């Protein structure tokens, strides 16, 4: 059994992918070829915003967005400790300070009430509150209405980390369209993944879009050697754009198939189950990048993972150590117990096989082993 079955997906669109790759090889425009701009247009339309700016990875997307938003040293950017390191890493790379905020115990997304308290505490410090990066964890959008209300009260930007949530919805709006700027990732395991690294940034703001286009090519101005600002080499390869366009053709159908797989899992985990299934608020739609459940404790989690492994069923833990306890952020002075919900989640959570083509009999087998 595959944790994510990319091989089966490829069989469905192999002819289209092969043709797309051959087209790129024929025209030879491997950097910023026409497929890049076509993909940007199609994805911006899919999300429902004016601008889609492609880049080399989801991490570059976040980094470029922070540069375009003018984040600098002595700025504080608020985010979740229950996420992959890239979310906070880019804040530190720019020289700003990540300020962590605990998560909601049901959705695992940043808690708006805790966010307001953290901003108030930071305002009294030497740091300058600048922005918020909510993370749409496992594909579920955060509570953007509440977050944007807090942001407006404190004059902060909101940057949506939608690395896992392309295809999701928040109150009938697509993920990547509900914040000032949004970033997604095309890492192969993501809901829409390429065959390497890639990312995209979305915004309605014309000025920010122009800055982003400059930043991704070393701060380029009117020509290659006219540099207006400090930027990066952050371009998306044309071959990856061509592959993504082929995969985008089936992506809406795959999002719906993910809903069916997730709903089946949740039905199989009855009230008698020993794990807690994901909670999806009524006005949200998850992209189901992962289907993650909570065990009773870390020992119970290990037992369940071993049981599944013995049946050749793969699992994964996202994320075993919250960011505030990682060595890379030890200079921030956080300690164990500072964010109890994130810490408790990290000790109990694990993810099950999840992809659009997961068979019902495989899900029944997984649930039976867990529910025993």
N, C-alpha and C positions, 0 to 999 in steps of 0.2 A: 504494500500500500504506500502511495506517495503522500507526503505532507502537502505539497503543492504540485499538481500534475501539469507541468509545462509541456511535456512531450506529447500528451494527448491533444492539448490545445493546438500544438503545431501541426498535427496531422490534419486538422480541420481547415487550415488556411495555408498549407505549405505551398500550393500553386501560386497564391497571391503574394506570399512573402518572397518566393524565389523570383517572381517577375519584378517585384519592387526592387530587390537587390540588383538584379541584372540591369534595370533601368539606370540605377546610380552608377554602376560599373561602366555603362555605355557612355553616359554624359560626362563622367569624371569629375563632377563638382562635389568633392568629398567634404568640403568645408563650406557651410552656409549655402548648400544647394537648394534648388526649388522645393524639394520635399520638406525642408525645415520650415519654410514660410507657409506652406500648405497645411502642415500639421498645426502650427500656431493658430492659423485662422479657424480650422475645424474644431480645435479644442476650446478656443475662446467662445465660439458659437455654442458648443455643447454645454459649457459651464454657464454661459449667459452673461459674459462681460466683454468689454471692448478690446482688451489687449491680452494676448498670451505671448510671453517671451520665453523661448526655450533656452536651456542651458545644459551643462555637462553632467549634473547630478542634483539630487534633492538637497544635498548639503550646500552646493554652490547656489542653489535657488535661495536658500535662507540667507546665506552670506551676502549675495548680491542685493537682496531685499533690504537688509539692514544698512548696507552702504547707501542705497538709494534713499532710504528714510533718514539719513543723516545721523545715525547712531555713532557716538564717539566715546572716548575715555571719560570716566566719571558719570556716564549715563547708567541707569539701572533698567534692565529689561526683565519683566516678570514672566515666569514660565513654570511648567510642571517638573517635578523631579522624577515622575513616573513616565519616562520616555527614553528613546535612544539618545545617546550622547550628542549627536549632531545638533539637536535643538538648542542646547545650551553652549555647545562647543563654539558655534559661530559667534555668539555674544562675546565670549572671552577672546576669540581671535581678533575681533575688532578693537579690543581693549576696554570694552564695557563690562559691566558686572551682572551676571545672572542672579536674580533673586527668586528663590524657589517658593512655590505656593502649593499647599497640600491639595489632594484631589477629593472629588465626590466619591463616597464609598460604593455607590451603585453604578455610575457610568465610568469611573476611573479618569474622568476629565477634570481639568482645573476647577476648583470650587470658587464661584464668584464671591461668596461671602468672605472666604479666607483671602481672596485677592484684594478686596477692599481694605482689609485689615493690614495686609502686607504693604500696600501702597502708602497707607497712613503712617506706618512705622518707618518706612524708608524716607518719606518726606522730611521726617525729623532728623535724618542722618545727613552725612555730607554728600550722599549720592543724589543725582538728578533723575527722578522717574521719567522715563522716555516712552516706553511701549510695553505691549503685552504679546506674548506668543502662546496662544492656546494650542494644544495638540489634540487633533481628532483621533484619539487613541483607538487602535484596532479597526479604524474605519468609521467610528461614530463621531459626528460633529459635536463640538462643545456647545455650551449654552450661550450662543453669541448675543442674543438680546440682552441678557444680564451682564455679560462681559463688556459689551459696547456701552452700556449705561455707566458702568464703573469707569470705563476709559474716557467717556465724554466729561464726566465730573472732574477728571484729573488731567485733561488735555493730553491723552496718550494715544498713540496709534495702536491698531490691532492687526497683527500679522498672523494669519491662519497657517499653522503647520498641518497641511493636508497631505502629507507624504503617504498616508494610508487610506485616505478617504475620497479620492476621486471616484465619482459615481454615487456618493452618498447624498443625502438631502437633509436640510434643516428648515422646517416650516415651509415646505414646498419650494425652497430655493436650493440649487445645487451647491454642494461643497465647492470651495474655491471662489464663491461669489458673495460670501457673507461678511467679509472683513475688508479693511482698507487695501490690503495686499494679501495674496495667498500663494503658497508654494506647495508643489507636489513632486513626487519622485517617480521615476520610471525604472527603478531597480527591478530586476526580473521577478522578484517575489511579490511585488505590489499588484493591486487589482488590474492596473494597466501597466505592464512591464515590457521593457525592450530586451535586447540580448546583450546587455552591457549596462553602463550607467547612463542616466539621463534625468532631466528634470524640467519643470516649467513654472513660471511665475505669472500670476493673473492679477490684473488691476483695471479699474475704471478710470484711473487718473492718467491723463495724457502726459503730464510732465514726468511722473514717476516712470512711466513706460519708456520715455525717451532716455532717461537716466540709465535704466536697466540695459537698454540696447547698447549704450556706450560702455557701461561697466563690464559687460560680458566680453568685450574686445579691448581689454587693457585701457579703458577710459577713452576710447576713440572719439574724435570729433568729426570733421568733414572728410578726413582721409586717414590712412593708416598711420601716418607719422604726425598727426595733429591730436595730441592727447589732452583732453580737457580736465581729466580727473584721474585719480588712482583707481584702477580696475583690476580685473583678473582675466585669465584665459578660460572662459567659461562657456564655450560654444558647444552645442549639441551636434554630434556627427550626423552627416546626411544619411548614412546607412541606417543609423538608429531611428531617425525620423521616418524613413521609408518603412521600416519594420513596424513602427508604432502606428502608422496610418493603416497598414493592413490589419493590425490587431484592433484598431478602433472600430472597424466595420462590424465586428462581432461584440464589441465591448458592452453596449446597452443590453444585449441579450444575456451576456455573462453576469451582469449586475443582478438581473432578475433571477438567474439560476442560483446565484449566491444567496438570495433571499430564501429560496426554496430549501437549499441545503441547511441554512441557519435555522429556519423554522422547524425543520424535521429534527435537528439536534435538540432544540428546546422542548419539543413535544416528547422526545425520548427521555429527557431528563425530568422525570416526574417529581412530585413532591417527596417521593421516597428516595430520590437520588442522594448520593453522598456528596455531590458537588453543587455549587451555585452557578446556574447558567447566566449569560450576560443579560443586563437590563437595558432595554431600548425604550426611551421615552416615546410617548404616543405621537409626537409631532416630529420625530426623527426617523431617518432611514440610514442604516449603516451600509457601508460598502463591503463589510465583512472581510477585511484584509486578514484578520485572524478570528477564530472562534475560541475564546478564552474562558475558562471556568475556574472557580475558586474551590480548592480543597479545604479540608478542615484546618490543616496546619502543614508545615513543611514536611513532617514525617509522613503524613497521609498522602501528600503530593508525590513523594518519592515512591511510596508503595504502589500508587496508581500508575505512575510512569513505568515502573518496573513490570507491572502486570501487563500493560499495553505493549511494552517492548518485547516481552516474551511471546507475544502473539504477532510480532513483526508489524506493530502499529507505531509509527513515529509520533513524538510529541516535541514540544519546545517550550522554553520559559521566556516570556517577554513581560517583565524584565527582572532578573534575579537580584540586582542591587540598584536601588534608587540613586539618582545622580548626586544627591547631597552627601552620600556616603562613599562616593568614588574618589580615588586618590587624586585624580585630575582637578578636583574642586576642593581639595583639603584646605587651600588657602582662604576659602570663604568662611571658615570657622563653624560650619554646621556639625552637628553631632547626632548620634543615634537617639531617637526619640523626638527629634524636631518635627518630623512629618509622619506621625504614627499611622495614618491611613495608607500612605504610599509604602511604608515599611511593611505593614501587615499584608498588603496586596502582593508585594514582591516575594513574601515567604509562602504564599498560598497559590498563586496563579500559575496556570499552565495552559498551553494551546494545543488543540486537536487538529488533525488533518482538515484542511478547508480549501476548497477550490470549486469552481462551477460544475465540474464533472465528477464529483464524488458520488459513488454509487450508494443507493439506499441500503443495500445489504451490508455494505461496509460500515455505514453509520449505525445500523442496528447492532452489529458486532461490537463496535466501540462502546456504545451505550450499555450493552449487556455486561461487558467486563467492568465498567465503572459502577454500574448500579448493583452489582452482586453484593 
